[in-house]
Amino acid sequence: METPEEPCFGNASGNNRRKRMLSCLGSILLITSVSAFAEPSATLILHHGKIVTVDAAFSIVEAIAVSGERILAVGGNDEMLSLQRPETKVIDLEGKMLLPGLMDSHVHPSAAMTEFDHEIPVMETIADVLAYVSSRARASQPGDLITVRQVFITRLAERRYPTLAELDGAAPANPVIFSTGPDSMLNSLAMNLAGIDREFIVPEGQPGKVETDPSTGEPTGLLRGLGVNVKAGQSVKSPTPEDIYRRTAELFRDYNSVGLTTVCDRDSNEDAVALYQKMREQGDLTVRMRVSMGIPPLGLWPITEKAIDKIINHPLRKPDLLLQIIGTKCYLDGGMLTGSAFMIDPWGVSKIYGITDPTYRGEQKIPTDRLRQLVVKVVKSGLQFTAHSVGDAAVQTLVDVYEDVNREFPIRDSRSSITHCNFMTPESIEKAARLGITIDMQPIWLHLDGATLMQQFGNERLSRFQPLRALFDRNITVGGGSDHMQKIGSFRSVNAYNPWLGIQTAVTRMAKNLDAPLHPENALTRPEAIRLYTINNARLLFLESETGSLEKGKLADMILLDRDVLSCPAGQIRNTKVLTTWLGGKPLETPVAK
């Protein structure tokens, strides 16, 4: 005969009652504890795939289970399928490769508005440039300003700037500026309107240089690192806020289509941040957006300090998985693609870049003392400082300032960074490793510009160009970016933001129009090149605990590929198509990649 179970709070007295109460309370706590920490159910299971986790061991597994926006588990097919519930969506990957969502450490989303007024053709020759200028003159009124932006001479067949006379011939009644970022070629009308002639002197303390003909002393029209004010109108449409919103959302969907789930706006402003906030609120922000705010580095220090304080106190500094301000950005030197990067050794007289001074070393835009002020202010606040630093002298200058500041304010925790960092000496690499400096680099530039750089600098100097192998060997966090500036379309854009081309270039070191790789000793393995655009960028952008790899508890940012990028021919990596992109476990609707 069974003994009836005594109630927890029966009529027992004394010690027996206390014992029963404690026993029952223990049971209640145990049940509550088990319920509170029970494994959540899988909402999505992907199985029978080749899932590259990009964890510390670069593990490859068969299946992955997702619960909501986070990864529940990774492992074998049977193990993951055992987590299936009636409501679970189950997808057979049929052997296809799954990777973490890719990241671009350097974009400029205002690129979405480049062709708002009219489509801009691809320009590969001087004739293409002049034809475009002539077409814009026909579409404009006499006296209207015509601008051509970011058509880099390194990518033109002739490998030179169009001349002042050629621009005059293409648009005799219009001022023309052929701008490549920090440097510009102007025609005669633009020079007159800017007030630049043979008597012009760059104001003391201001960076910049006016190139002159050594035989006549007359300006050639080429201005280096010199902002000019050409007072003339333009016959172009102005976008509405709705236009900007729509086209930016279109760009982000195109980022998703090539596998990008996180990007960093590396020179943002208040208007752009407000746009991203609105897109987040309305559910149209389809990339995790990290933001480096642009700061005015020169002028009166109180004005600069006030601008940095405003960033320090911005509400979006708080951790946010979808939108967060992580740092600041300024420009330390000119451009590698334009002939004004700050170099240790002179550029040399160059027909390509229009350089006539044999001692010319490029432009340092921020005096070293002011640079240190900026770094101290930003690093003390915990924000990431970065500066556009292309030439090896610019990189050396910034690294030395970091080393100096590090004596008072450790820079490792703020992940102080170098943007572009194209030319690096071994000494700069060693210091970067010791100090914990991070690097935001653009491998696609090697593919697009390597042939011209080889002609300009020669093979020996190019041993310092994008030394990825040396950086990886010293465990320096270097992430892959594009510096996307113009147009929508991952290959037609300036610069190309297709990350598969970046991965292929990091692996092969092959440049367009060259038959042999550029210093293959600095190539990466395929797993390393994948890390460049996943977990390395996650560390660079303060996201490594949340994404960048497919591990339990992390966000389910994932991409399904049409090929195995670890084994396909290296020259075909750039052709990779992304079949599905998930952001936080949610599949995104994306256009066909262009």
N, C-alpha and C positions, 0 to 999 in steps of 0.2 A: 504494500500500500504506500502510495506516494505521500510525502509530507508536504502539506500546503506551504507555498512560498509566503514568508512573512512580509507584510507591507513595510515599506521604508519607514513610515511614521505611524507605527501601530501603538499598542498600549503597553509595550515593554517599558521598563523603567531603568534608571541609573545607567550603569556602564553599557548594558545591552543596547539601550536606545541610542546612546552616543555612537557605539560601534556601527549600528545599522545606518545611522544618518551619514557617517563618514564613508561607509561603503557605497551607499547610493549616490552621494555627491561625487565620489570618484568615478562611478560609472557614467554619470551625466557629463562630467568633464571630458572623459575619454571619448564618448560619442560625439560631443561638440567639437573636440580637437580633430577627430578623424574626418568629420564633415567639413570643417573649415579648411583642412589641408588636402582634401581629396583632389586627385588629378583631374583637371578640367577635361571635358570631352573634345575629341578632334572634330573640327568643322571642315577640314580639308586634308586629304591624304593623297600624296603623289608617290607612285610606286613604280617599280621596274624601270628605273632611270639610272643615269650616271650622274649622281649628285655630288658636285664639287663643293665641299663645305668651306674651304679656305680657313679652316681652323689652324691652330699652331702646327699641326702635323700635315696639313693639306690633305686631310682624309677624304676619301671618296666612298660614298655609301649608295644603297639602292633606293631608299625611300625616305620620305619626310612627312611628319604630321604637324598640322597647324591648328591652333585653337584661337579663333578670333584673329587678332592682328599679330600674334606671337607664335614662335615655333615651339611646339609641344615636345617633339622628340625627333631624332634622326637615327637611322639604323637600317636593319635588314627589312626585306619585304614583309615576311611573316610577322615580325615584331610590330611594324607600323600598322599593318592591316588588322592586327588584333585590337587596335584602338578604335576601330570603326564602330559607329553607332547608327541608328536608323537615319539620323539627320545629316550624317557626314557625307560630303561630296568626295567621291573617289575618282582619281584620274590615273589611267595607265599611261606612263610616259613613253612606253614602247622603245626603251633603250636610249632615249634622247638625253642630252646633257642639260642639267640645271645648275645655274650659278647664282651667287648673291647678286642683287642689283648693283649695277656699276655706278661709279661716282665720277663727276668732273670737278676738279678742284678750282676751276677758273673759267667762269663765263661772264658775259655781259648781256643780260636778257633784253636790253634795249635794242639789240640786234633785230628783234622781231619787227621793228618799225622801219628798217632800212629801205624797203621797197614799197612803203605805203603809197608814195606818190606815183612811182613807176618802176617797172622791173629793170634791174641793172644787169646787163649781160656779163658773162665771164670775159675778162680781158687778159689775154695771154701774150699780146704783142703791143708795141708802141702804136701801130696802126689801129689796133682795137681801141686803145685809149683815145686817140685823136678822133676816131669815128664816133665814139660815145660823146666826146666834148662837142663835136659839130652837131650831133642830134639834139643835145640839150640846148645849144644856141638857137636852133630852129624852133624849139618848143618854148623858148623864153623871150622876154623883151630885151632890146638892146640896153646894156648897162646892168642887167641882172647878173648876180653872182652865180657862177657855175663851179660846183665842187665835185671832185673825184676823191673818194676816201678809201683808204686801206687797200689800194691796189699796189702790192709790194713789188719793188723793182727786182727783188731776188727771184720772182716768179714770172717775170716777163722774158720772152725769148732773147731780147737784146741785152738784158741785164743792165739797165741804166734808167735814169730819169728821162722823161720827155723834156726837151729843152724849152726855154722861154720862147724862142722863135717858133717852135712847132706848136705850142699852145696858142701863140698869137695867130698863127695861120688857121688853126681849127676854129677859133672864136674871136675874130678881130674886133667885134663890138662889145665883148663881154669880159669882165675880169674873171680869171680862172685860177683856182687853187687845186693843185694835185697834192693832196695831203696823205701822208703815210703814217700818221700818228704824231710823233714828236717833230717830224721834219716835213717840209713842203716845198714844192716847186711852183712858182707863181709866173703868170704872164705879165706883160708890160702894164696893162691897165690895173691889175691887182697890185703890182709893185707901186704904181703911182698913188693909188688910193690908200695904201698902207704907209706911204711916206718914206719909202726905202729907196735910196739912191747911193751914189758913191760917197756922199758926205755922211751917210748914216752911221752912227756909232751905237752899239749896244749899251744901254745904260749900265753904269757901274753897279756891280752886285747882282745883276740879272744874268741868268744863264742864256746861252744862245750864241749863234755865229751866222754871219752873212757870208756866203761863199762869193769870191770875186775871181774874175779872170786875171791870172797872173801877168798877162801881157798888157792889159788895158786898165786894170783896177776897177772895172765896172762890175756891179753885182751880176751874177749869173742867173738870178731868180731863185736859187736854192737857199733856203733858210733852215738852219738846224736848231732845234729846241727853242724856237723863238715864236711865241704867240703873236699873231698879227691881227690887227683890226681893219678889215676891208669893209668900208662903209658902202654897202650895196644891198639891195633887196634880192629876193629869190622868188621865182614863179613855181612854187610847190604847194601842194595841199597841206593843211594842218589837221592832224588827227584829233578826234574828240576823245575824252576819257573812255568812252565805250569802245572806240577803235583800238586804243592801246590795250584795254583789258582783253578784248577778243583775240587780238594777234599774239599777245603774250601767252594766253592759254593755248593757242595753236602751237606756239613754239614749245611749250612744256610737253604737250602731247607728242610732239616730234622727238623731243629728248627721250621720252618713254619708249618710243618705237624702236630706238637703237639700243635700249637696255639701261638707260640712265634713270636712276631713282633718287639720286641726291646730287645737287650742284651747289656751287658757291659763287655768288655774285661778288666779284672782286673789285668793286669800286662803286658801291651803291650810294644812294642818296635818300632823302626823306620821302620824295614822291614815289620812288620805286618800292620802298618799304611799305608805304601806305597801300600801294597796289597789291603787294603780296599778302598783306593783312586782309584785304577785301576778298582776295581769291581764296584764302584759307576759310574765311567765314562763309563763303558761298559754295564751298566744296570743289573749287576749280584749281586748287594748288596741288598738282599731281606729281611734284617732286619735293623732296625734303630740301628746303632752302636754307643754306647758311649764308651769312651776310658779312662782308668786310666793308665798312663804311669809308668812303673817301674823305680825306682830311686836307685842309689847306696848309701845306708845310712851311710856306714862306710868309713874309710880311710881319706885322707886329705880333709878338709872342702872345699877349693877352687874348688876341682874336683867335689864334690857333688853339690856345689852351681852353677857351670857352667852347669851341667846336668839339674838342675831345671830351670835355666834361659832359656835354649834351649826349654824346654817345655812351659814356660811362653810365649815365643815369637813365638811359632809355629802358622802358618796360620790356622790350624784346631781348634784353640781355639775359633774362631769366631762362633757364633750360626749357626748351620746347622742342619736341620731336619733329615738328613740321616747319617751324620758322624761328630762327634765332640769330641775333647779331653776335658774332664771335670775335670781331676784331676791326682793325683799321687798315687802310691802304694808302700809300703815297708813291711817288715816282722819283727814284734816286738817279737814274741815268736815262739816256735816249734809247734808240732802237738798234738791234742787230740787223733787222731787215731794212733799215733805212740809212745806216752809216753813222750813228751817233752814240752807240753803246760806249761806255767808259771802259777803256782797255788799259792794261798795264804797259804793253808795247804799242807804239803808234800803229794806226790803221795802215799807213802807207798811202802814197799818191794812188788814186784809184779812179779809173774811168767809170767803173760800175757805180760807185757812190758819189761821183763828182767831187772827190777830195783832192785839193791842190796843195795843201800844206803837209810836207813829209813828217812833221812832228805832231800832227793832230792825233789825239788819243780819245776823242769823243767828249761827251758832256756829263759832268757831275752836276745835277740840278739842285741838290740840297747840300749846303756847306756841312762839314762834318760836325761842327759844334751844334748846329741846329738839329742835325740828325740825332745826336745823343739826347738832346732835350726831348725830342719826340719819343724816342724809345723809352726813356725813363718814365715819362708821363703815362704811356700806354701800358707798359709792363707792370708798373706799380698797381694799376687798376685790375690786373688779371686778364685784360684783353690781349688777343693775339696781334702783335705788330707784324706787318709785312710791307715790303717796298719792292716795286718794280726794279730789279737789278739784273741787267743782262750781261754786261761785260765783266771780265775777271777783276778789273780794278773796282768796279761798283760792288761786286760780291765781296771782295776783300775788305773794302771800306765798311760795309754793313756788318760783316763777321767780326771785325776788329771793334766796332762800336758795341756789338753784343757782348764781346769778351770784357770790355771795360765796364759796361753796365752790370754785368753778372757778378762783379765783385761786391755790389751793394744789393742788387735785386735779382735773385736767380731767375733766369729767363726760361728754363726748361718747362716749368709748369704752365706758363702762358703759351707754350708752343710757338715761340717767336719764329718767324718764317722768312724765307727769301722767295720772292716771286720771279719766275723764269729761270734765273740762276744758270744761264746757258754755258758760260765759260767759268770754270773753277780750277784754281791751282790745287796741287796736292796739300799745300799748307792750309788752305781754306777748308778743304774736306776734313782734315784732321781736327781743326778747331770746331767745325760744325758738329762732328761726332762727339767731341768732349763736352760741348756746351748743350747738346740736345736741341740744336736748331733743326727745324723742319723745312722742307723744300717743296714748292709748287712748280712743277716742270711740264713742258709741252713737247712730248716726243714727236708729235705730228710735224713740228717745225723741221726736224731733221729730214723727214721725207720730202717736204715741200721746198726747203731752202738749202739743203746740203750741197747741191751741185754748185750754186753760186758761192757759198762759203768756202768750198774747196778752191775755187778759182781765185777768190780774194785772199785767203789766209794760207793756203797750202796745207799739206797733210800733217805736218808736225804741230802747227798751232791748233789744228782741229782735234788733236788728242785730248784737249781740255774741254771739248764741246759735248755737253750732255753726258757726263761720265757716270752713267747709271750703274755699271758694274762696281765701280769704286765706291759709290754711295751705298749700295746694298751690302757690300762686303764690310762696311764700317757701321752697319745697322742704323743708318740715318733714315728717318722717316721721310720718304720722298713720294709724293702723290702725282698722278697723271691728270693733266688738264688740257684744255684746248685753246683758251683765250678767244672763245667765239665772240666775234664783234659785229658781224653783219649777216643778214639773210637767214631764211628758214630752209633747211635741207642739209643733212649731215655731211654731204660731200661738196655741195655747191657753196656752202657757207664760207665766210672769211672770219676766222680760220675754221677749217673743217672740224666739226665736233663729233665725228664718228669715232667712238672709242675703240672699235675693232681695228681701224687703221693705226691708232696709237699703240695698241698692243702688238700688232704686227711689226711696226717700226722699232719698238723697243726690243723685239726678239731678233729681227734681221739686220737692223741698222742700214737698211737699203734706202737710198735717196732717189727721188725721181730724176731721170736723165743721167744716172751714174750706173756703171756696170758692176761695180764692186762695192761691198759694204764699207761704211765709214767707221773705221776703228772698231772692228767686230769684237775686240777684247773687252769692249764696254757694253756688249749685248747682255740681255737678261734671258733667263730660261722662261719657258711659257708659264709655269706656276708663279714665278716672280713678276712677270708682266701682268698677270691677272691680279696679283696682290697690289700692284701699282694703282689699279683702278677700283679696288675694293677695300680691303682692310687697312692698307696704308693711307688711303684717302680718309677712311673713317677716323684714324688716329689724328691726321692732320686737321680734321674738322670737328674734333671732340665728340665723335659718335661711336667709338670702338666698342663701348659697352652695350650699344643698342643695335648696331647693324654692321655691315662690312663682311660678315661671315654667316653661315647657316648653322647656328648652334642653339641648343635648347635655351629658351627664354628670350632670345633676340627677336627683333621685328622680322616678319616674314616678307622681306623685300627680296624678290626672286625673279629670275628670267629663264625662260626655256628657249634653247637654241636649236637651229636646224642642223648643226654639225658639232663634232667633237673638236674643240679648238686646241686640245692637248695633243691631237694626233694627225689632224688634217695637214696638207702641205702648208708650210709657213706662209707662202705667198698668197694663200687663199683665206687667211684669217680675216682680212678686210672685207670679204664677201659674206661674212656671217650675218644671218637674219635672225631676229628675235621673234619667236612665235607667240609668246605671251609674256607680259610684264605684270608682276604683282607688287603692289605697294601696301605693306601692312596686311598681307593675306588677301587683299582685294584685287582681282584682275582689272587692269585698266584698258579702256578702249583707246586704241592707238591707230594712227593712219599707217598706210604702207610707207615704210622707210624710203626716203629719197636719197 
